[in-house]
Amino acid sequence: MPPETLLHSFLSNVQKLGKRSCFRYKQQGAWQSISWEEVAEKVAVVSAGLTLLGVKKGDAVVIFSGTRVEWTLFDLAILSLGAVTVPIYQSSTADQAKFIVQDCDAQVVIVETRDHHKKIASSLAELPLVRHLVLIDGKLTGEAKVQTFEQLCKNGMSVDREAWRRGIDKISLKDVATYVYTSGTTGNPKGAILTHGNFVAQIEALTRVFAITEQESSVIFLPLAHILARVLQFYQLRAGYTQSYAESIEKLVDNMGEIRPYFFVSVPRIFEKVYERVLSQAEAGSSVKKAIFAWAVRVGKEVSRRIQNHEPLSAILAVQREIATLLVFRKLKNRLGGRLRFAVSGGAPLSKEIAEFFHAAGILVLEGYGLTETSAAINCNTPTDFKFGSVGRAVYETEEKIADDGEILVRGPLVFQGYYKNPEGTREVLSEDGWFKTGDIGEFDADGFLRITDRKKDIIVTAAGKNVAPQNIENFIKTVPAISQVMVYGDRKKYLSALVTLNPEEVQKYAQTQGINDQDFKSLVKHPKIYAFIKKAIDEKNKKMASYETIKHFAILESDFTQESGELTPTLKVKRKFVSQKYKDVIEGLYQE
């Protein structure tokens, strides 16, 4: 019997689910559906088209695209040939894309749009191995080496289905499935080598964490170039539920109202934005509405506390919960589709305060933890066993321990094989007996739940010798609706300072209450009343932190952190080194006393 790879799980569901909806996507304003049988047919055709381009087992094929159905089709087609999928974030620059294409020795590159093609084409002279480019959207005339997606599929129509199926049977769990290049907050990214076996182990672990049925549905919007979304894709192909592709992050909430998912996976920034929006709307209401909102939150938090402690609800509390839901929380639930069983947050720390608020509103957000090098999840809370502020217990067949310096070490079938063409980098993080150094600092509680305190390299050591975890402070301050992003600074300094960006909508609303009119946003953030407003909010947060964790001085920046301006990774994490350099003069000004 051949090994049960991801592809075998997918084909089993094709036989079982047949004409049922596998994927949904929006086209010309309407949701379209593609069945399991149609997906398998398309994957076979795409794999044949790639074969005609010379793709064979072990070859690296790059996908430079945003999250869409075609991404998944190409991924499955590449894997079915025993080739290696190499993702590139759609927001990557020409230089970043060139580095990955060059480093992985790719001969075929899949590009989403003309803009993506332009970025690769500008470097073709330095990429002599690249023989073909495939364009998903649009057409290009007179371009050498370029083939459209339609042409590729047309060329692959004569595929021998049985030969394709036999080829899948030859794929081993030890075969390399992908090189996933870390987004890299510093330096060039490194290509983590992950096998079919790594992914099978990860999906088995997730199957034991979640119980998603074939009758349910989810929405995917995170970049498939990131390991979290990629594993979610593979989990869906194993679990058999319907997966819908959101139009964009900006349209995610609208899409969820249309799709009505039973669960979804996100990064913390999405939950932060929804939280900020809810608080803002509550604050804008009348005094009566504010009082009702505050009462509903109190009721919800008491319900949450009892659920967490496995205590029964009294009859009175049960009735109060129903009233709170009817008056306050139903609108939020309906906005997210109305039948959400739970959501999962990963990729960065989620504020405990935000998780507790959502649970009070009747929406369970489960935090997990993992890295590219561990095929995604190492730890995860479950719908029946969770603690807010933690990332849960270790998942199936994963060993975990804390080193003497507090670093989290992991061993098991989820751990990657090393970095592609980078033995030195591999030796730095992977011991001979298989322990992977995560670079994160953490601690276990008495029940085995892991709490992440910070990235090892991000720990701030003040001039007084105090160790400070900046992410915890940043997440706490970001619960202020008017604040968008925070980066705490203070290594070897007498005190902590912070760079702060603001939410335009909140700031403009406050400005109107203060009689500040007819000013653009860049002028507003410099206004003394806005500074005083933010200072008061930060001072309130400071009261709840240890003295050495408080923010003594801060600067408000004119614009938010974005991927385009370089401050954020594609998974919306702050690039600390980049931000520190870009705003070096501003930071230095915070220490001139």
PLY file of the C-alpha trace (Angstrom):
ply
format ascii 1.0
element vertex 593
property float x
property float y
property float z
element edge 592
property int vertex1
property int vertex2
end_header
0.00 0.00 0.00
1.31 3.49 -0.83
1.68 5.96 2.06
-1.40 8.01 2.91
-0.24 11.40 1.70
-2.23 14.61 1.54
-3.04 13.79 -2.06
-4.49 10.40 -1.13
-6.71 12.06 1.49
-7.87 14.53 -1.14
-8.65 11.78 -3.69
-10.55 9.80 -1.05
-12.79 12.80 -0.49
-13.21 13.23 -4.25
-14.65 9.72 -4.40
-16.79 10.19 -1.32
-18.05 13.75 -1.83
-18.11 13.85 -5.63
-20.42 16.63 -6.79
-20.64 18.39 -3.45
-19.10 21.83 -3.18
-15.38 21.83 -2.41
-14.43 25.46 -3.05
-16.40 28.68 -3.41
-15.13 31.95 -4.81
-16.63 35.20 -5.97
-16.74 36.09 -9.64
-18.42 39.18 -11.05
-20.19 39.80 -7.75
-21.66 36.30 -7.36
-20.43 33.26 -5.43
-19.39 30.36 -7.66
-18.95 26.77 -6.55
-16.58 24.07 -7.77
-17.20 20.44 -6.78
-14.70 17.91 -5.48
-14.83 16.05 -8.81
-14.22 19.28 -10.72
-11.27 20.18 -8.50
-9.66 16.77 -9.12
-10.22 17.12 -12.88
-8.68 20.58 -12.88
-5.67 19.48 -10.80
-5.00 16.62 -13.23
-5.16 19.01 -16.20
-2.88 21.59 -14.54
-0.36 18.90 -13.59
-0.30 17.71 -17.22
0.26 21.28 -18.37
3.17 21.63 -15.96
4.61 18.33 -17.14
4.63 19.70 -20.68
6.67 22.62 -19.36
9.22 20.12 -18.11
8.28 19.96 -14.43
9.30 16.65 -12.86
9.78 15.15 -9.42
12.01 17.24 -7.17
11.77 20.42 -9.28
10.94 23.68 -7.53
7.93 25.59 -8.90
7.27 29.09 -7.58
3.78 30.48 -6.95
3.83 34.30 -6.77
0.18 35.11 -6.10
-2.45 36.12 -3.61
-4.86 33.64 -2.06
-7.30 32.32 -4.67
-8.65 29.04 -6.02
-5.93 28.81 -8.67
-3.26 28.94 -5.96
-4.64 25.74 -4.46
-5.06 24.08 -7.85
-1.43 24.79 -8.75
-0.22 23.63 -5.33
-2.00 20.29 -5.62
-0.85 19.86 -9.22
2.79 20.53 -8.28
2.62 18.14 -5.32
0.95 15.44 -7.42
4.03 15.44 -9.68
6.35 15.01 -6.71
7.63 18.53 -7.39
8.23 21.22 -4.76
5.93 24.22 -4.28
7.73 27.45 -3.38
5.37 30.28 -2.33
6.14 34.00 -2.59
3.95 36.57 -0.83
1.95 38.60 -3.30
3.22 41.82 -1.69
6.90 40.93 -2.15
9.14 43.35 -4.02
10.99 42.45 -7.24
14.22 41.99 -5.29
12.58 39.75 -2.68
10.97 37.63 -5.38
14.22 37.41 -7.34
16.09 36.16 -4.27
13.63 33.30 -3.66
13.39 32.27 -7.33
17.17 32.28 -7.54
17.75 30.52 -4.22
15.35 27.63 -4.88
16.61 27.06 -8.48
13.10 27.36 -9.94
12.62 26.81 -13.65
8.88 27.56 -13.71
7.23 30.54 -12.01
3.45 31.00 -11.62
2.52 34.72 -11.43
-0.91 36.09 -10.60
-1.06 39.41 -12.46
0.86 41.53 -14.92
2.39 43.38 -11.96
3.77 40.12 -10.59
5.01 39.19 -14.05
6.73 42.57 -14.33
8.59 41.99 -11.07
9.94 38.64 -12.30
10.55 39.83 -15.85
12.70 42.69 -14.58
15.12 40.10 -13.16
15.04 37.43 -15.88
18.56 38.31 -17.02
19.76 37.26 -13.56
17.55 34.16 -13.50
18.94 31.98 -16.27
17.28 28.82 -14.91
13.76 30.20 -15.37
12.36 28.73 -18.59
8.64 29.41 -18.25
6.23 31.82 -16.58
2.51 31.09 -16.24
0.14 34.07 -15.89
-3.08 33.41 -13.94
-4.94 36.66 -14.69
-4.98 38.49 -18.02
-2.90 38.07 -21.15
0.51 39.21 -22.38
1.35 39.36 -26.06
4.81 39.10 -27.48
6.35 38.04 -24.16
8.90 35.26 -24.33
8.53 32.34 -21.92
5.00 33.39 -20.87
1.93 31.14 -21.02
-1.53 31.94 -19.69
-3.39 29.74 -17.24
-5.97 29.02 -19.94
-3.27 27.92 -22.38
-1.67 25.68 -19.76
-5.02 23.98 -19.06
-5.81 23.60 -22.75
-2.43 21.94 -23.32
-3.06 19.55 -20.44
-6.51 18.38 -21.49
-5.24 15.10 -22.94
-3.84 13.94 -19.59
-3.86 10.21 -18.84
-5.81 10.13 -15.57
-4.61 6.65 -14.59
-0.98 7.54 -15.21
-1.45 10.67 -13.11
-2.98 8.61 -10.30
-0.15 6.06 -10.43
2.33 8.91 -10.16
0.71 10.03 -6.91
1.15 6.52 -5.50
4.91 6.86 -6.00
5.17 9.88 -3.69
6.72 9.10 -0.31
6.11 10.79 3.03
9.84 11.57 3.00
9.57 13.46 -0.28
9.94 17.22 -0.07
6.63 19.05 -0.53
7.67 22.68 -0.20
10.31 25.25 0.62
8.58 27.95 2.66
10.71 31.06 2.93
10.37 32.81 6.27
9.09 36.34 5.85
12.21 37.60 7.58
12.03 40.62 9.88
15.81 40.88 9.33
18.07 39.76 6.48
17.27 37.43 3.60
14.58 34.80 4.15
15.51 31.16 4.67
13.71 28.33 2.87
12.33 25.84 5.39
12.21 22.32 3.90
8.92 20.59 4.69
8.01 17.09 3.56
4.74 15.36 2.79
5.24 13.60 6.12
5.49 16.91 7.98
2.15 18.01 6.58
0.47 14.66 7.20
1.59 14.83 10.85
0.27 18.39 11.14
-3.11 17.52 9.66
-3.42 14.50 11.95
-2.71 16.80 14.90
-5.32 19.34 13.79
-7.88 16.59 13.20
-7.51 15.67 16.87
-7.84 19.33 17.94
-10.87 20.30 15.84
-13.91 18.31 14.77
-15.01 20.03 11.58
-17.55 18.00 9.61
-18.20 17.69 5.88
-21.46 19.63 6.32
-19.69 22.73 7.60
-17.86 25.57 5.88
-15.05 28.05 6.42
-13.49 31.08 4.81
-9.82 31.50 3.91
-8.20 34.87 3.39
-4.69 34.70 4.86
-1.85 34.54 2.30
-1.31 30.95 1.15
2.37 31.81 1.05
2.18 31.66 4.86
2.32 28.29 6.58
-0.83 28.90 8.64
-3.09 29.37 5.62
-1.36 26.56 3.73
-2.01 24.06 6.51
-5.61 25.26 6.72
-5.89 24.49 3.00
-4.55 20.96 3.52
-6.77 20.42 6.57
-9.85 21.27 4.49
-8.86 18.74 1.82
-8.67 16.08 4.54
-11.73 17.10 6.59
-14.02 17.56 3.58
-15.85 20.79 4.48
-16.49 23.59 1.96
-13.86 26.31 1.77
-14.66 29.81 0.49
-12.00 32.23 -0.69
-12.60 35.76 0.61
-12.27 38.56 -1.92
-9.77 40.41 0.27
-8.98 41.22 3.90
-10.90 44.48 3.46
-14.03 42.58 2.39
-13.58 39.70 4.85
-16.35 40.67 7.27
-18.81 41.32 4.42
-17.89 37.97 2.87
-18.39 36.21 6.20
-21.90 37.63 6.41
-22.59 36.06 3.01
-20.76 32.74 3.51
-21.88 32.19 7.12
-18.86 30.06 8.12
-18.79 27.69 11.07
-15.17 28.57 11.87
-12.27 30.55 10.47
-8.56 31.10 11.14
-7.03 34.54 11.37
-4.11 36.60 12.62
-4.74 38.79 15.71
-4.94 42.02 13.72
-8.37 41.08 12.35
-9.77 40.44 15.83
-8.21 43.69 17.04
-9.93 45.64 14.25
-13.35 44.09 14.98
-12.88 44.74 18.71
-11.94 48.37 18.09
-14.98 48.80 15.86
-17.39 47.37 18.44
-16.02 49.53 21.26
-16.13 52.59 19.04
-19.77 52.01 18.14
-20.64 51.46 21.80
-18.89 54.67 22.81
-20.78 56.63 20.15
-24.16 55.53 21.56
-26.41 57.31 24.05
-25.86 57.02 27.80
-28.62 54.39 27.94
-27.02 52.32 25.16
-23.61 52.60 26.85
-25.10 51.32 30.09
-26.79 48.39 28.32
-23.54 47.54 26.54
-21.55 47.62 29.80
-24.18 45.40 31.50
-24.12 42.91 28.61
-20.32 42.68 28.76
-20.46 42.05 32.52
-23.01 39.28 32.01
-20.97 37.80 29.16
-17.78 37.79 31.20
-19.51 36.01 34.09
-20.84 33.40 31.66
-17.35 33.08 30.20
-15.82 32.64 33.66
-18.21 29.83 34.52
-17.68 28.06 31.21
-13.90 28.24 31.66
-14.23 26.81 35.17
-16.70 24.15 33.97
-19.37 25.54 36.30
-23.11 25.39 35.49
-25.04 28.57 34.67
-27.79 29.57 37.05
-31.27 30.01 35.59
-31.05 33.77 36.11
-27.65 34.03 34.42
-28.87 31.94 31.48
-31.80 34.32 30.97
-29.49 37.34 31.30
-27.20 35.87 28.65
-30.12 35.53 26.24
-31.15 39.13 26.86
-27.56 40.37 26.44
-27.27 38.48 23.17
-30.58 39.85 21.90
-29.83 43.47 22.85
-26.09 43.69 22.16
-24.18 40.70 20.85
-26.53 39.37 18.18
-25.51 42.13 15.76
-21.82 41.20 16.07
-22.59 37.49 15.64
-24.72 38.13 12.58
-22.03 40.36 11.10
-19.75 37.31 11.20
-22.35 35.04 9.64
-24.47 34.04 12.60
-23.34 30.41 12.98
-19.70 30.69 13.99
-18.78 27.85 16.38
-15.28 29.15 17.04
-12.36 31.00 15.48
-8.62 30.37 15.69
-5.94 33.03 16.10
-2.31 32.42 15.21
0.77 33.98 13.67
1.31 36.46 16.54
0.15 36.93 20.16
-3.51 37.76 20.78
-4.40 40.06 23.65
-6.07 38.17 26.51
-8.46 41.10 26.95
-9.68 40.77 23.36
-10.11 36.99 23.62
-12.12 37.44 26.82
-14.32 40.10 25.20
-15.18 37.89 22.23
-16.02 34.98 24.53
-18.24 37.29 26.57
-20.01 38.08 23.29
-20.49 34.36 22.67
-17.68 33.93 20.14
-14.87 31.58 21.17
-11.45 32.58 19.82
-8.85 29.86 20.35
-5.21 30.87 20.28
-2.55 28.58 18.83
1.19 28.76 18.35
3.63 27.52 15.78
6.25 28.45 13.22
7.07 27.80 9.58
9.74 25.37 10.77
7.17 23.31 12.69
4.67 23.01 9.80
2.44 25.50 11.70
0.81 24.47 14.99
2.88 23.22 17.92
0.28 24.17 20.52
-3.40 24.97 20.33
-6.35 25.51 22.61
-9.38 23.38 21.75
-13.12 24.11 21.81
-13.49 21.99 24.95
-10.17 22.73 26.67
-8.87 26.28 26.58
-7.31 29.05 28.65
-7.22 32.64 27.47
-3.75 34.14 27.58
-2.24 30.76 26.71
-1.63 28.98 23.39
-2.87 25.65 24.72
-1.19 22.31 25.17
1.22 20.66 22.71
-0.53 19.00 19.77
-0.44 15.28 18.95
3.01 13.58 18.93
4.86 16.79 19.78
7.51 16.97 22.51
8.11 20.34 24.09
10.38 21.68 26.81
11.77 24.94 28.13
15.54 25.51 27.98
17.48 27.03 30.87
17.24 30.48 29.30
13.47 30.17 28.83
13.50 29.31 25.12
10.84 26.87 23.89
12.30 23.72 22.30
10.25 21.35 20.12
10.77 17.86 18.73
8.55 15.55 16.70
7.21 14.74 13.21
6.11 18.36 12.68
9.67 19.70 12.76
11.19 20.67 9.42
14.19 19.07 7.73
16.39 22.17 7.72
16.92 25.23 5.54
17.45 24.78 1.82
21.12 25.25 0.88
21.82 26.70 4.32
23.49 24.12 6.58
24.88 26.78 8.89
21.43 28.25 9.51
20.08 24.73 10.08
22.75 23.92 12.69
21.92 27.12 14.57
18.34 26.03 15.25
18.23 22.24 14.95
20.16 19.95 17.31
21.52 16.57 16.26
18.86 14.81 18.34
16.05 16.75 16.63
15.25 19.57 19.04
14.25 22.77 17.25
15.01 26.11 18.93
11.91 28.22 18.37
13.44 31.56 19.36
10.41 32.19 21.59
10.37 32.52 25.36
7.61 30.78 27.28
6.45 28.95 30.37
4.04 26.12 31.22
1.35 26.33 33.88
0.43 23.47 36.20
-1.98 22.04 33.59
0.54 22.00 30.76
-0.79 25.07 28.96
1.96 27.14 27.34
2.17 30.90 27.65
4.42 32.80 25.23
6.11 35.76 26.84
8.05 37.07 23.83
10.50 36.47 21.03
13.95 35.74 22.48
15.59 38.32 20.24
12.91 40.92 21.05
13.35 40.84 24.83
14.27 44.30 26.10
16.84 44.51 28.88
16.63 47.95 30.48
19.58 49.86 31.92
18.42 48.65 35.34
18.71 45.03 34.17
14.96 44.36 33.97
13.82 41.93 31.27
10.76 43.27 29.47
8.56 41.48 26.91
7.46 44.25 24.50
4.74 42.28 22.70
2.68 41.90 25.88
2.80 45.64 26.50
2.02 46.45 22.86
-0.99 44.14 22.77
-2.30 45.68 26.00
-2.00 49.25 24.71
-3.52 48.35 21.33
-6.82 47.61 23.05
-7.33 51.40 23.08
-9.66 51.91 20.06
-7.89 55.09 18.92
-4.51 53.32 18.74
-3.67 51.20 15.70
-0.07 50.06 16.18
2.52 50.29 18.94
6.22 49.46 18.97
7.89 49.55 22.37
11.59 50.48 22.56
14.06 50.67 25.44
16.89 48.13 25.23
19.70 49.31 27.57
17.75 52.50 28.25
16.60 53.94 31.57
12.94 53.68 30.60
10.62 52.42 27.89
9.34 54.55 25.06
6.96 53.80 22.20
6.12 54.68 18.63
2.35 54.91 18.18
0.09 55.03 15.12
-3.56 55.98 15.27
-6.92 54.92 13.82
-8.07 57.82 11.61
-11.78 57.25 12.16
-11.47 57.32 15.96
-9.16 60.32 15.97
-11.40 62.32 13.64
-14.48 61.54 15.78
-12.66 62.71 18.92
-11.40 65.82 17.12
-14.97 66.82 16.29
-15.96 66.57 19.96
-13.10 68.96 20.74
-14.07 71.44 18.06
-11.04 70.60 15.91
-12.35 70.83 12.36
-11.08 71.13 8.80
-7.75 69.45 9.43
-6.33 66.51 7.56
-5.17 63.44 9.46
-1.45 64.29 9.36
-2.22 67.64 10.96
-4.53 66.06 13.53
-1.90 63.65 14.88
0.30 66.67 15.68
-2.45 68.54 17.53
-1.80 69.03 21.28
-5.33 67.88 22.18
-4.88 64.61 20.27
-1.54 64.02 21.99
-3.17 64.67 25.38
-6.01 62.28 24.49
-3.58 59.47 23.64
-1.36 60.24 26.65
-4.33 59.89 28.97
-5.18 56.50 27.43
-1.59 55.25 27.76
-1.34 56.57 31.32
-4.44 54.53 32.21
-2.76 51.41 30.81
0.46 52.26 32.67
-1.43 52.07 35.98
-2.04 48.36 35.36
1.59 47.48 34.59
4.73 47.10 36.67
6.71 50.33 36.97
9.53 49.07 34.73
6.97 48.13 32.04
5.36 51.56 31.79
5.74 53.85 28.79
7.36 57.11 29.90
7.50 58.87 26.52
5.90 58.18 23.17
5.71 59.69 19.70
2.70 59.64 17.40
3.63 58.90 13.79
1.88 60.53 10.85
0.96 57.29 9.10
0.20 53.71 10.06
2.57 50.76 9.64
1.91 48.90 6.39
3.44 46.18 4.24
3.85 48.64 1.39
5.87 51.09 3.49
7.95 48.24 4.89
7.03 48.20 8.60
4.90 45.03 8.51
5.51 41.48 7.36
2.84 39.87 5.13
1.32 38.39 8.30
1.04 41.90 9.77
3.82 41.60 12.36
5.97 44.64 13.03
9.52 44.53 11.65
11.22 45.93 14.73
14.66 46.42 13.23
13.27 48.15 10.15
11.02 50.44 12.20
13.84 51.26 14.63
16.07 52.31 11.73
13.38 54.18 9.80
12.36 56.22 12.85
15.79 56.38 14.48
15.70 60.16 14.89
12.22 60.06 16.41
13.27 57.40 18.92
16.42 59.29 19.87
14.27 62.34 20.55
12.34 60.37 23.17
15.51 60.00 25.25
16.72 63.60 25.17
15.98 64.86 28.65
0 1
1 2
2 3
3 4
4 5
5 6
6 7
7 8
8 9
9 10
10 11
11 12
12 13
13 14
14 15
15 16
16 17
17 18
18 19
19 20
20 21
21 22
22 23
23 24
24 25
25 26
26 27
27 28
28 29
29 30
30 31
31 32
32 33
33 34
34 35
35 36
36 37
37 38
38 39
39 40
40 41
41 42
42 43
43 44
44 45
45 46
46 47
47 48
48 49
49 50
50 51
51 52
52 53
53 54
54 55
55 56
56 57
57 58
58 59
59 60
60 61
61 62
62 63
63 64
64 65
65 66
66 67
67 68
68 69
69 70
70 71
71 72
72 73
73 74
74 75
75 76
76 77
77 78
78 79
79 80
80 81
81 82
82 83
83 84
84 85
85 86
86 87
87 88
88 89
89 90
90 91
91 92
92 93
93 94
94 95
95 96
96 97
97 98
98 99
99 100
100 101
101 102
102 103
103 104
104 105
105 106
106 107
107 108
108 109
109 110
110 111
111 112
112 113
113 114
114 115
115 116
116 117
117 118
118 119
119 120
120 121
121 122
122 123
123 124
124 125
125 126
126 127
127 128
128 129
129 130
130 131
131 132
132 133
133 134
134 135
135 136
136 137
137 138
138 139
139 140
140 141
141 142
142 143
143 144
144 145
145 146
146 147
147 148
148 149
149 150
150 151
151 152
152 153
153 154
154 155
155 156
156 157
157 158
158 159
159 160
160 161
161 162
162 163
163 164
164 165
165 166
166 167
167 168
168 169
169 170
170 171
171 172
172 173
173 174
174 175
175 176
176 177
177 178
178 179
179 180
180 181
181 182
182 183
183 184
184 185
185 186
186 187
187 188
188 189
189 190
190 191
191 192
192 193
193 194
194 195
195 196
196 197
197 198
198 199
199 200
200 201
201 202
202 203
203 204
204 205
205 206
206 207
207 208
208 209
209 210
210 211
211 212
212 213
213 214
214 215
215 216
216 217
217 218
218 219
219 220
220 221
221 222
222 223
223 224
224 225
225 226
226 227
227 228
228 229
229 230
230 231
231 232
232 233
233 234
234 235
235 236
236 237
237 238
238 239
239 240
240 241
241 242
242 243
243 244
244 245
245 246
246 247
247 248
248 249
249 250
250 251
251 252
252 253
253 254
254 255
255 256
256 257
257 258
258 259
259 260
260 261
261 262
262 263
263 264
264 265
265 266
266 267
267 268
268 269
269 270
270 271
271 272
272 273
273 274
274 275
275 276
276 277
277 278
278 279
279 280
280 281
281 282
282 283
283 284
284 285
285 286
286 287
287 288
288 289
289 290
290 291
291 292
292 293
293 294
294 295
295 296
296 297
297 298
298 299
299 300
300 301
301 302
302 303
303 304
304 305
305 306
306 307
307 308
308 309
309 310
310 311
311 312
312 313
313 314
314 315
315 316
316 317
317 318
318 319
319 320
320 321
321 322
322 323
323 324
324 325
325 326
326 327
327 328
328 329
329 330
330 331
331 332
332 333
333 334
334 335
335 336
336 337
337 338
338 339
339 340
340 341
341 342
342 343
343 344
344 345
345 346
346 347
347 348
348 349
349 350
350 351
351 352
352 353
353 354
354 355
355 356
356 357
357 358
358 359
359 360
360 361
361 362
362 363
363 364
364 365
365 366
366 367
367 368
368 369
369 370
370 371
371 372
372 373
373 374
374 375
375 376
376 377
377 378
378 379
379 380
380 381
381 382
382 383
383 384
384 385
385 386
386 387
387 388
388 389
389 390
390 391
391 392
392 393
393 394
394 395
395 396
396 397
397 398
398 399
399 400
400 401
401 402
402 403
403 404
404 405
405 406
406 407
407 408
408 409
409 410
410 411
411 412
412 413
413 414
414 415
415 416
416 417
417 418
418 419
419 420
420 421
421 422
422 423
423 424
424 425
425 426
426 427
427 428
428 429
429 430
430 431
431 432
432 433
433 434
434 435
435 436
436 437
437 438
438 439
439 440
440 441
441 442
442 443
443 444
444 445
445 446
446 447
447 448
448 449
449 450
450 451
451 452
452 453
453 454
454 455
455 456
456 457
457 458
458 459
459 460
460 461
461 462
462 463
463 464
464 465
465 466
466 467
467 468
468 469
469 470
470 471
471 472
472 473
473 474
474 475
475 476
476 477
477 478
478 479
479 480
480 481
481 482
482 483
483 484
484 485
485 486
486 487
487 488
488 489
489 490
490 491
491 492
492 493
493 494
494 495
495 496
496 497
497 498
498 499
499 500
500 501
501 502
502 503
503 504
504 505
505 506
506 507
507 508
508 509
509 510
510 511
511 512
512 513
513 514
514 515
515 516
516 517
517 518
518 519
519 520
520 521
521 522
522 523
523 524
524 525
525 526
526 527
527 528
528 529
529 530
530 531
531 532
532 533
533 534
534 535
535 536
536 537
537 538
538 539
539 540
540 541
541 542
542 543
543 544
544 545
545 546
546 547
547 548
548 549
549 550
550 551
551 552
552 553
553 554
554 555
555 556
556 557
557 558
558 559
559 560
560 561
561 562
562 563
563 564
564 565
565 566
566 567
567 568
568 569
569 570
570 571
571 572
572 573
573 574
574 575
575 576
576 577
577 578
578 579
579 580
580 581
581 582
582 583
583 584
584 585
585 586
586 587
587 588
588 589
589 590
590 591
591 592
